[in-house]
Amino acid sequence: LNIEAWDQPQVEITATRTTFRHDSAKEREEGTAYLDRIKVSTQKAANGDVEISTQFPGRNRLLRVIHGLGDFTLDYRIKLPRNAKLEIRHGVGDIVIQNVAGDIDATVRSGDIVVQLPEPEKYAIDAQCTLGDVYTDFDGSHRSPWLVGQKFEAGSGNKVRLRALVGGISIQRSGVAAGL
């Protein structure tokens, strides 16, 4: 999941589905048919919020693998206004957020979160990994309250709340001034 801020008032979403198949025509057809069953939908609320959701055929991963239906990738590339508010609930895979200056609330079950925050904005950062580490070039308080995992808190300003169950979190200054 790749999210990038831009200086346009609209949201642009590109979803790319890819499967890995052998060279036979039958296998390519099966792969295409499977990818067609992955449904990406968007919904815009009256208040301007945009919700993106994905439905995968068959919830049982073991059965998908047995039937040769588990070898695919889904890549989201989303461009949105710089001051947009983000709320992300992601299952498996990395989240990369670049130059978003609005409030961010991102959770991933398994994967890394990489956030590049534009300066000169100020941020109240609350990041926590259950099984992983938090890296940042922001000043703040690092703690390891458990035998594994880390927590980082810092500052005041726009809220940045990041959670990774299994994976790391990296929070960096991007040096891109908001509004440029």
DRENSENU-20682 format. One record per residue (C-alpha): residue in three letters; x, y negated, z. Coordinates in steps of 0.02 Angstrom, whole numbers, padded with zeros to 5 digits, always signed. Each point is the difference from the previous one (the first is absolute). Example, Ala and Ser with C-alpha at 12.3 -4.5 7.8 and 13.67 -1.06 7.14 Angstrom:
2
Ala+00615+00225+00390 Ser+00069-00172-00033 
This chain:
180
Leu+00000+00000+00000 Asn+00087-00157-00062 Ile-00074-00170+00043 Glu+00070-00164-00061 Ala-00058-00178+00032 Trp-00021-00119-00145 Asp-00064-00176-00024 Gln-00163+00047-00087 Pro-00173-00002+00082 Gln-00046+00176-00057 Val+00051+00178+00041 Glu+00077+00112-00133 Ile+00001+00188+00029 Thr+00094+00127-00105 Ala-00018+00183+00047 Thr+00110+00126-00090 Arg-00035+00186+00014 Thr+00136+00122-00055 Thr+00011+00188+00002 Phe+00144+00116-00029 Arg-00042+00139-00121 His+00095+00118-00113 Asp+00000-00024-00187 Ser-00145+00110-00054 Ala-00153-00088-00069 Lys-00113+00095+00121 Glu+00099-00058+00153 Arg-00001-00181-00062 Glu-00188+00010-00025 Glu-00023+00071+00176 Gly+00109-00138+00070 Thr-00098-00135-00090 Ala-00165+00076+00057 Tyr+00061+00001+00180 Leu+00061-00180-00007 Asp-00170-00052-00070 Arg-00079+00069+00160 Ile+00102-00121+00109 Lys-00116-00149+00020 Val+00064-00173+00044 Ser-00137-00124+00042 Thr-00006-00182+00049 Gln-00137-00096+00084 Lys-00010-00186+00032 Ala-00099-00060+00150 Ala-00099-00163+00006 Asn+00135-00077+00111 Gly+00133+00032-00135 Asp+00079+00153+00081 Val+00055+00134-00123 Glu-00002+00183+00053 Ile+00097+00130-00098 Ser-00032+00183+00032 Thr+00052+00164-00078 Gln-00091+00166-00009 Phe+00100+00157-00033 Pro-00079+00161-00065 Gly+00003+00134+00134 Arg+00057-00047+00173 Asn+00090+00164+00033 Arg+00180-00031-00054 Leu+00044+00186+00009 Leu-00139+00044-00124 Arg+00055-00142-00116 Val+00178+00068+00000 Ile-00057+00180-00029 His-00100-00059-00151 Gly+00146-00107-00060 Leu-00088-00163+00039 Gly+00114-00077+00131 Asp+00143-00065-00105 Phe-00048-00180-00038 Thr+00043-00176+00054 Leu-00113-00151+00017 Asp+00084-00169-00003 Tyr-00092-00160+00044 Arg+00072-00168-00052 Ile-00103-00142+00071 Lys+00026-00186-00023 Leu-00097-00116+00113 Pro-00002-00181+00061 Arg+00147-00042+00112 Asn-00108-00042+00152 Ala-00115+00151-00018 Lys-00041+00102+00154 Leu+00046+00185-00016 Glu-00075+00149+00089 Ile+00076+00164-00059 Arg-00039+00178+00055 His+00113+00115-00099 Gly+00018+00188+00017 Val+00160+00062-00081 Gly+00128-00105-00092 Asp+00098-00159+00021 Ile-00072-00175+00017 Val+00101-00146-00070 Ile-00063-00177+00030 Gln+00091-00149-00075 Asn-00023-00184+00040 Val-00175+00009+00076 Ala-00014-00143+00125 Gly-00174+00041+00069 Asp-00044+00119+00142 Ile+00053+00180-00033 Asp-00068+00156+00086 Ala+00077+00157-00079 Thr-00003+00180+00059 Val+00076+00153-00084 Arg-00016+00179+00060 Ser+00156+00063-00088 Gly+00117-00118-00092 Asp+00104-00156+00021 Ile-00060-00180+00009 Val+00110-00135-00075 Val-00056-00181+00023 Gln+00089-00154-00067 Leu-00074-00155+00080 Pro+00021-00170-00082 Glu+00080-00144+00092 Pro-00029-00129+00071 Glu-00160+00080+00069 Lys-00004+00059+00181 Tyr-00059+00174+00049 Ala-00061+00095+00153 Ile+00071+00172-00037 Asp-00059+00159+00085 Ala+00080+00154-00080 Gln-00002+00178+00066 Cys+00064+00168-00064 Thr-00048+00160+00087 Leu+00132+00105-00089 Gly+00121-00123-00079 Asp+00095-00161+00023 Val-00039-00185-00020 Tyr+00129-00108-00089 Thr-00016-00188-00011 Asp+00102-00157-00022 Phe-00125-00098+00108 Asp+00043-00040+00181 Gly-00108+00092+00125 Ser-00015+00143+00121 His+00045+00178-00051 Arg-00058+00139+00116 Ser+00000+00188-00005 Pro-00141+00039+00121 Trp+00001+00185-00042 Leu+00132+00132-00036 Val-00028-00033-00186 Gly-00062-00152-00092 Gln+00020-00187+00024 Lys-00099-00157+00030 Phe+00044-00178-00052 Glu-00087-00162+00051 Ala+00043-00178-00045 Gly-00058-00177-00025 Ser-00163-00090-00026 Gly-00095-00049-00156 Asn-00081+00106-00135 Lys-00034+00173+00068 Val+00101+00145-00069 Arg-00053+00167+00075 Leu+00088+00154-00070 Arg-00021+00182+00050 Ala+00087+00156-00067 Leu-00038+00169+00075 Val+00141+00090-00091 Gly+00119-00119-00087 Gly+00098-00159+00023 Ile-00041-00184-00007 Ser+00109-00136-00075 Ile-00045-00184+00022 Gln+00108-00126-00091 Arg+00003-00184-00042 Ser-00021-00022-00187 Gly+00061-00179-00012 Val-00144-00041-00119 Ala-00088-00156+00057 Ala-00190+00013+00006 Gly-00085-00096-00139 Leu+00144+00013-00125 
